[in-house]
């Protein structure tokens, strides 16, 4: 998957996105595209993105966004590009 590609979003991630943001008018896909690459310790993933406007971190594994974390409670760092 290229760096610009938006991964598929699992139903679990869709639920977590709604729980973490409280928004139905914004999609996890949009948050992924708006997000910046980050690294997060303690999770099994290939790619992660941070959306500062929504304050969420989205984790993807093998082309699928698998979960969404509340950034305020997550230790992450900007990924080296």
Secondary structure, DSSP 8 states (H G I E B T S, - for coil): --TT---EE-HHHHHHHHHHH--SSS-HHHHHHH-EEEEETT---SEEEEETTTTEEEEEETTEEEEEEEGGG--EEE---
